[in-house]
Amino acid sequence: MWFKNTSGKKDAMLTFAVISFTVVTINLLLSTFSEITIFGNPVILSALDTGTMTAYLGATFTAYVSRRWTDKKYSSENGALDEND
């Protein structure tokens, strides 16, 4: 269910980052159309709110990168292995 990072470990933050990128990309693609028709029923799509999407992606990717940096820093300084190693 979780994506695996470059170390081969299941990574919740990477999974959230991929999901948020997918959601924003789909929203971006769909927002280029103001209305689509599905089985004869019009579906009106709202405009893309770039501020919300930027905050969403920024927070998610920052959390992912910060966690990776922290893991790398403390595992290399202490010579300790993670519990999954």
SVG drawing of the C-alpha trace seen along z (x, -y; Angstrom):
<svg xmlns="http://www.w3.org/2000/svg" viewBox="-28 -32 57 37">
<polyline fill="none" stroke="black" stroke-width="0.4" points="0.0,0.0 2.9,-2.4 5.4,-3.5 9.0,-2.4 11.8,-5.0 15.3,-4.6 16.3,-2.6 13.6,-0.1 11.6,-1.0 7.9,-1.7 7.5,-5.5 4.3,-7.2 5.6,-10.7 6.6,-9.6 3.2,-8.1 1.5,-11.4 3.8,-13.4 2.9,-11.2 -0.8,-11.4 -0.7,-15.1 1.2,-15.6 -1.3,-13.4 -4.3,-15.3 -2.8,-18.6 -1.9,-17.4 -5.4,-16.0 -6.9,-19.2 -4.7,-21.3 -5.6,-19.2 -9.4,-19.3 -9.4,-23.0 -8.4,-23.7 -12.0,-22.9 -14.9,-24.9 -17.4,-22.2 -17.4,-18.6 -20.4,-16.4 -20.6,-12.8 -23.5,-10.7 -25.4,-13.8 -25.0,-15.5 -22.9,-18.6 -20.3,-18.7 -19.1,-22.2 -15.5,-22.4 -14.3,-25.2 -11.1,-27.2 -7.8,-26.0 -6.9,-27.8 -3.2,-28.1 -2.6,-29.3 -4.2,-26.3 -2.4,-23.9 0.9,-25.6 0.5,-25.4 -0.7,-21.7 2.3,-20.7 4.8,-22.8 3.9,-21.4 3.8,-17.8 7.1,-17.9 8.8,-19.9 7.7,-17.3 9.1,-14.5 12.4,-16.2 12.8,-17.2 12.1,-13.7 14.6,-12.2 17.3,-14.7 16.7,-14.0 16.9,-10.2 20.1,-10.6 21.7,-13.0 21.0,-11.0 21.6,-7.5 25.0,-8.6 26.1,-10.6 25.3,-7.8 26.2,-5.0 22.9,-3.5 20.7,-1.5 17.0,-2.0 14.7,0.5 13.8,1.9 17.4,2.6"/>
</svg>
